[in-house]
């Protein structure tokens, strides 16, 4: 079992790598696609959702935004023609955010560029075995920290 100093050093190494890679992603998304990482994440979440739609509250939770902060992001994406808002037919209080065709196009182009960057920054330095172990570890952490029903 690692001692406290090793645990903190591991966190520091992770944080430094994350910050460097996240900065490269921010620059690339902004320069080539006019997106920030949160906007990219919303488009990605929508592309993977059934019928390519989610409620505003679901998306806000998934990208860790307050409802007000998410409303501003959704407004920007809608003005850019990347998403559309659609009222629910069953519940007038519910608004669906849907992926627009232009949003799917921007997402596809951004994901292609992002995969090149991630191959260079993650896959190549770690190699296939290290990359697979890393992504499996991240999936484990994501599943453990995913919101779910309250316990107890």
N, C-alpha and C positions, 0 to 999 in steps of 0.2 A: 504494500500500500504506500502511495507517495506521501511524503511529509508536506507540511503546509507550504514551504517555500517552493516545492516542485509543483504543487497545485496552482499556486499563484503564477509561477513562471509559465506553466502551460496556458493559463488564461491570457497572460500577456502576449505570448506568441500567437495565439489564436486571434486576439484583438488586433495586433499589429497587421497580421495577414489580412484579416477581414477589412480593416480600414483602408489598406492599400488597394485591395481588389474592388471594394465598394466605391472608392474614389474613381477608379478607372471605369467602372460601369456607369457611374453618374455622368462622367465626362462624355463617354461614348453615346449614351442614350440622349443626352441633351444636344450634343453636336450633330448627330446624324438623324435623329428622329424627333427632336423637340419634346422629349419625355423626361420625366424624373422617375426614379425607381418605383415610387408609389403608383404612378400612372401606369407604368409597365406592369406592375403586379396586378392592378385592377383588370387590365386587358387580359392578362394571363389567367386570372381567376375566372373571368367571364368565358374565355375560350374553352375552359375545362368543365364548365357548369352545364347541367342539363338545359337544353334549349338556349344555351349561351346567355343566360340571364340569372340574376340574383337580386335579392332585395337590397336596398341601400343599407339597411342595418346589418345584413349579413356581410356585405363587402366592407363596410366600415370596421367591423370586428376582425375580418381576415387581414386587413392591411394596418390594423392597430391605429385607427383614427377615431377621434371623437365624431359624433354625428355632425357637428358644425364644420369640423375640418374636412370630413368626407364630402359634405355638401359642396364646399368650395372646389374640391378636386373633381367631383362629378360635373359641376358646372363648367369647369375648364375643358374636360373631356367631351362634354356635349357640344360646347361651342366649336370645338375642333372637329366635330363630326365623327368622333371615334366611338361614342356610346349614344344611346337614346334612352329616354325615360318613357315608360309605358305604365299607365295606371292598371291596377289589377281589376279584372272583371268581377272577382268574387269579394274583394275587400277594398273599399274605396280609400282606406287609410294606407294601403300598401302600394308602393311604387316599385316597379321592376326596372332595373338598369340592364339594358341589353347591349350586346356587342354589335356595333354597326359594321357594315362591310369595310369601310375605310379603316376602322379600328383593327379588324382582322388582318388587313393588308399591312398596316404599320407594325402590328405585333409580329407577323411573320418575318418582316425585314429586320426588325430589332432583335428577334430571337436568333436569327441566323448570325448576325454580327456578334451578339452576346455569346453564342456558343463558340465562336472563334476565340474570343477573349478568354473565356473560361477554360477552353482546351489549353491555351498558352499559359494561363496563370495557375491552373489546378491540375489538370490531367497530365501535362508534360512533366512538371516538377515531381508529382507524386507517383507517376507511373500507373498502369492499370490496377495493380493490386492495392496500392495506397489510395488511389482515387475511389475505388469500390468500397474500401474500408471506411474512408472519410464520409462518403455519401450515405452508407448504411448507418454510421454513427449519428449523422445529422438527422436522418429519418427517425431513428430511435428517440433522439431528443425532441424532435418536433411532435411525435406521437405522444410522448410523455407530457408535454406542455400544452397540448391542444385542449382548448376549452371543452368541457364535457359536463355531464350531470354532476351536481354537487354530491359529495360523499357525506354519509352520516346523517 
